[in-house]
Amino acid sequence: MRFRRPLAADPHASENGRVQVRLRDPEEPAPRPSLRRLGRPLPLIGVLLVVVALAGYWSVYSATTHRTSVLVAAHDLQAGAPLRPSDLRVGELAGEAGTLSSLVPERELETVLGRELAAPVSQGAPLARAAVAPSGAARAAFTLVVPALRALGGSLRPGDRVTVLATFESGAGARARALARGLRVLAVGLPPEGLDRASASVPVTVALTDPSVAAALALANSEGKIDLLREGATGRTAPIPPASAQGGS
């Protein structure tokens, strides 16, 4: 025999001001909260706070996980050096949009190759737009004609810094001196085809920070012998005193 539990009374039902008791089966599911209750101020504010918190979390998550491909210095780069493909590599960074916009993205690699650096960039540091000189900022330049063996035997590269040594001969002997120091090499030509490298000359274009030395370089090109001394990467240069040799009797 199955016994049913007593039915619960509903004290809210009334008729003509009199409270009526309506029996409800306790096994029936409880009535769901009405939409009117969800529309009340406190539940609505709670829902809005949850939505705002989720939106903030998503924005922070997106900013910290989204990475942008930018150009990074493959080694220490000196100010004034033209950028070459071997000078740069691609790195991925995450950060604020304003910070990333100040860096050179990977897609602009071709636009910065060959341009000069306005400021040095350390190895592993991202390449900032401000570190690249404007494309129209051309400097004074001069082309030397140097025997290939006297131009470091073919190992001279654009971006190197050199000292120009000139030797002048006369009846009294020969005298060599440094005409200009710290000149940055812009371009190195190739020797003509079919000539012996020992006797062939190559054009070497250098940037002139002081155009007043152009006359001395032109005289050395036509009347003297030119040797190029590559300077070290430290930037420290020891004095080079002139040297002379007496002529034979």
Secondary structure, DSSP 8 states (H G I E B T S, - for coil): -------EEETT-EETTEE--EEE-TTS------HHHHTSHHHHHHHHHHHHHHHHHHHHHHHHH--EEEEEESS-B-TT-B--GGGEEEEEE---HHHHHTB-BGGGHHHHTT-BBSS-B-TT-B-BGGGB--TT----EEEEEEEGGGTGGGT--TT-EEEEEEEEEETTEEEEEEEEEEEEEEEE----TTS-TTT-EEEEEEE-SSGGGHHHHHHHHHHSEEEEEE--TT--------EEEE---
